[in-house]
């Protein structure tokens, strides 16, 4: 079953497959754009309402978090979703929506720790408190170290090789449960790649659109660019430098958030 799905997925697109090659990326990017629109709206609300941290419910935050995950992660996983969609087109896999739902479900679960961190850090970040700046600096240094770890490299290799991912995890995807499980698995590898970058985002102000854009660009490049592994390593230098600056002078936090 796994090899059959992979043969179909790897086959060059033609006829209806050519249409699929346009529709799937367009749909995925539309979801990402919707996520950016909602994230921008929520960022504006948070900026305009100083006391929002005390009144915003977890449900509202979870929705905003899910939108942020869609905005930042869906562009990066476009190659593996396209590969999956080819198998689904031939009836060798459940509809692609199940795979994407499983992928986003894992990231959405992280809304709870994200919410707790946001509630704790919102006021200190807005006030530029020194301890918040030092915490952000330490988080940046931790993220820099993670960029260079072997486990990060293992997860990144899985994310950068859709064919290899299908070979290992593409069995039993004809049923929705199998497709969901495959989406969760791919999400777990992405989480291994990017959790430290999202910790940086939380430490700098969860709905900070500038940092969302910068980190999204890094995630897309390290997963899809020809020299993505080198980009991931180079990013460690920038993260470490900024972390050192904040540890030395935490008042710089107000200038980068």
C-alpha positions as CSV (number, residue, x, y, z in Angstrom):
1,X,0.0,0.0,0.0
2,X,2.8,2.4,0.9
3,X,4.7,1.8,-2.3
4,X,1.6,2.1,-4.4
5,X,0.7,5.4,-2.9
6,X,4.3,6.6,-3.4
7,X,4.3,5.5,-7.1
8,X,1.1,7.5,-7.7
9,X,2.3,10.5,-5.7
10,X,5.7,10.6,-7.5
11,X,4.2,10.3,-11.0
12,X,4.4,13.5,-13.1
13,X,1.2,15.5,-13.2
14,X,-0.8,15.5,-16.4
15,X,-4.4,16.1,-17.4
16,X,-6.4,16.4,-14.2
17,X,-3.1,16.1,-12.3
18,X,-2.0,19.4,-13.8
19,X,-5.2,21.0,-12.5
20,X,-4.5,19.5,-9.1
21,X,-1.0,20.9,-9.1
22,X,-2.6,24.3,-9.3
23,X,-5.6,23.8,-7.1
24,X,-3.9,22.3,-4.0
25,X,-1.2,25.0,-3.7
26,X,-3.8,27.7,-4.3
27,X,-6.0,26.3,-1.6
28,X,-3.2,25.9,0.9
29,X,-2.0,29.5,0.2
30,X,-5.5,30.8,0.6
31,X,-5.7,29.2,4.0
32,X,-2.4,30.7,4.9
33,X,-3.5,34.2,3.8
34,X,-6.7,33.8,5.8
35,X,-4.4,33.0,8.8
36,X,-2.4,36.1,8.2
37,X,-5.5,38.2,7.9
38,X,-6.9,36.9,11.2
39,X,-3.5,37.2,12.9
40,X,-3.2,40.9,11.7
41,X,-6.8,41.5,13.0
42,X,-6.0,40.0,16.4
43,X,-2.7,41.9,16.6
44,X,-4.5,45.1,16.1
45,X,-7.0,44.2,18.8
46,X,-4.3,43.4,21.3
47,X,-2.5,46.7,20.5
48,X,-5.6,48.8,20.8
49,X,-6.9,47.2,24.0
50,X,-4.4,47.5,26.9
51,X,-6.5,45.3,29.2
52,X,-7.3,42.6,26.7
53,X,-4.9,40.1,28.3
54,X,-7.3,40.0,31.3
55,X,-10.4,39.5,29.3
56,X,-9.5,37.4,26.2
57,X,-10.8,33.9,26.6
58,X,-8.7,30.8,25.9
59,X,-11.1,29.9,23.1
60,X,-10.5,33.2,21.4
61,X,-6.8,32.8,21.8
62,X,-6.8,29.2,20.5
63,X,-8.6,30.4,17.4
64,X,-6.0,33.2,16.9
65,X,-3.2,30.6,17.6
66,X,-4.6,28.2,15.0
67,X,-4.7,31.0,12.5
68,X,-1.1,31.9,13.2
69,X,0.0,28.3,12.8
70,X,-1.8,28.2,9.4
71,X,-0.2,31.4,8.4
72,X,3.3,30.4,9.3
73,X,3.4,26.7,8.6
74,X,1.2,25.9,5.6
75,X,3.5,27.6,3.1
76,X,6.4,25.5,4.4
77,X,4.7,22.2,4.0
78,X,3.4,22.8,0.4
79,X,5.7,20.2,-1.2
80,X,4.6,17.3,1.0
81,X,0.9,18.3,0.7
82,X,1.2,18.4,-3.1
83,X,2.7,14.9,-3.0
84,X,0.0,13.6,-0.8
85,X,-2.7,15.2,-3.0
86,X,-1.5,13.2,-6.0
87,X,-2.0,10.0,-4.2
88,X,-5.4,11.1,-3.0
89,X,-6.4,12.1,-6.5
90,X,-5.9,8.4,-7.6
91,X,-7.9,7.1,-4.7
92,X,-4.7,5.8,-3.0
93,X,-5.2,8.1,0.0
94,X,-7.9,9.8,1.9
95,X,-8.8,13.3,0.9
96,X,-6.0,15.8,1.5
97,X,-8.1,17.7,4.1
98,X,-7.6,14.9,6.6
99,X,-3.8,15.1,6.2
100,X,-3.8,18.9,6.7
101,X,-6.2,18.7,9.6
102,X,-3.9,16.2,11.4
103,X,-1.0,18.5,10.8
104,X,-2.7,21.6,12.1
105,X,-4.2,19.7,15.0
106,X,-0.8,19.0,16.6
107,X,0.2,22.7,16.3
108,X,-3.2,23.8,17.7
109,X,-2.7,21.7,20.9
110,X,0.2,24.1,21.7
111,X,-2.3,26.9,22.2
112,X,-2.6,26.1,25.9
113,X,1.0,26.7,26.8
114,X,1.1,29.6,24.4
115,X,-1.9,31.1,26.1
116,X,-0.4,30.7,29.6
117,X,2.9,32.3,28.4
118,X,1.1,35.1,26.7
119,X,-1.0,36.0,29.7
120,X,2.2,36.0,31.8
121,X,4.3,38.1,29.4
122,X,1.9,40.5,27.8
123,X,2.1,43.3,30.4
124,X,5.9,42.9,31.1
125,X,6.6,43.1,27.4
126,X,4.4,46.1,26.9
127,X,6.1,47.9,29.8
128,X,9.6,46.8,28.7
129,X,10.5,45.3,32.0
130,X,14.1,44.2,32.3
131,X,13.3,40.6,33.3
132,X,11.2,40.1,30.2
133,X,14.0,41.4,28.1
134,X,16.5,38.9,29.7
135,X,14.0,36.1,29.3
136,X,13.6,36.9,25.6
137,X,17.4,37.0,25.3
138,X,17.8,33.6,27.0
139,X,15.1,32.2,24.7
140,X,16.9,33.5,21.6
141,X,20.1,31.8,22.8
142,X,18.3,28.6,23.4
143,X,16.8,28.7,19.9
144,X,20.3,29.4,18.5
145,X,21.6,26.3,20.2
146,X,18.7,24.2,19.0
147,X,19.3,25.2,15.4
148,X,22.7,23.3,15.7
149,X,21.6,20.1,17.5
150,X,21.6,16.7,15.8
151,X,17.9,16.3,16.6
152,X,17.0,19.5,14.8
153,X,18.9,18.1,11.8
154,X,17.1,14.8,11.9
155,X,13.7,16.5,11.9
156,X,14.7,19.0,9.2
157,X,15.8,16.2,6.9
158,X,12.4,14.5,7.2
159,X,10.7,17.9,6.4
160,X,13.0,18.5,3.4
161,X,12.4,15.1,1.9
162,X,8.7,14.5,1.1
163,X,9.5,11.3,-0.9
164,X,11.5,9.9,2.0
165,X,8.7,10.8,4.4
166,X,6.2,8.9,2.2
167,X,8.4,5.9,2.0
168,X,8.6,5.7,5.8
169,X,5.1,6.9,6.9
170,X,2.9,6.5,3.8
171,X,1.2,3.3,4.8
172,X,-2.5,2.9,5.5
173,X,-3.4,6.4,4.3
174,X,-6.4,5.2,2.3
175,X,-8.5,5.7,5.4
176,X,-9.1,9.0,7.1
177,X,-7.6,7.8,10.4
178,X,-4.4,6.9,8.6
179,X,-4.3,10.3,6.8
180,X,-4.8,12.1,10.1
181,X,-2.0,10.0,11.7
182,X,0.3,10.8,8.8
183,X,-0.5,14.5,9.2
184,X,0.2,14.3,12.9
185,X,3.5,12.6,12.2
186,X,4.6,15.2,9.8
187,X,3.5,17.9,12.3
188,X,5.7,16.2,14.9
189,X,8.8,16.5,12.7
190,X,7.9,20.1,12.0
191,X,7.5,20.7,15.7
192,X,11.0,19.2,16.3
193,X,12.3,21.7,13.7
194,X,10.5,24.8,14.8
195,X,9.4,24.7,18.5
196,X,12.3,26.9,19.6
197,X,11.5,29.5,16.9
198,X,7.9,29.6,18.2
199,X,9.3,30.0,21.8
200,X,11.1,33.0,20.5
201,X,7.9,34.4,19.0
202,X,6.1,34.0,22.3
203,X,8.9,35.6,24.2
204,X,8.9,38.6,21.9
205,X,5.1,39.0,21.9
206,X,2.9,36.3,20.5
207,X,1.1,38.2,17.8
208,X,4.0,40.3,16.7
209,X,3.5,40.5,12.9
210,X,7.1,41.5,12.1
211,X,8.5,38.6,13.9
212,X,5.9,36.3,12.5
213,X,7.0,37.3,9.0
214,X,10.7,36.9,9.8
215,X,10.3,33.5,11.3
216,X,8.0,32.3,8.6
217,X,10.6,33.3,6.0
218,X,13.3,31.3,7.9
219,X,11.0,28.3,8.3
220,X,10.1,28.2,4.6
221,X,13.7,28.7,3.5
222,X,15.3,26.1,5.8
223,X,12.6,23.5,4.8
224,X,12.6,24.2,1.0
225,X,15.6,26.1,-0.2
226,X,18.4,24.2,-1.9
227,X,20.8,24.9,1.0
228,X,18.2,24.9,3.8
229,X,20.5,23.2,6.3
230,X,23.1,25.9,5.9
231,X,20.4,28.6,6.3
232,X,19.3,27.0,9.6
233,X,22.8,27.0,10.8
234,X,23.4,30.6,9.7
235,X,20.2,31.7,11.5
236,X,21.7,30.4,14.8
237,X,24.3,33.1,14.6
238,X,21.7,35.9,14.2
239,X,19.6,34.5,17.0
240,X,22.6,34.2,19.3
241,X,23.7,37.7,18.5
242,X,20.3,39.2,19.3
243,X,20.0,37.1,22.4
244,X,23.4,38.3,23.7
245,X,22.3,41.9,23.1
246,X,19.1,41.5,25.1
247,X,20.9,39.8,28.0
248,X,23.5,42.6,28.0
249,X,20.9,45.4,27.6
250,X,17.3,44.2,28.2
251,X,15.9,47.7,27.5
252,X,16.6,47.0,23.8
253,X,13.5,44.8,23.9
254,X,11.2,47.8,23.2
255,X,13.1,48.5,20.0
256,X,12.6,45.0,18.5
257,X,9.0,44.2,19.5
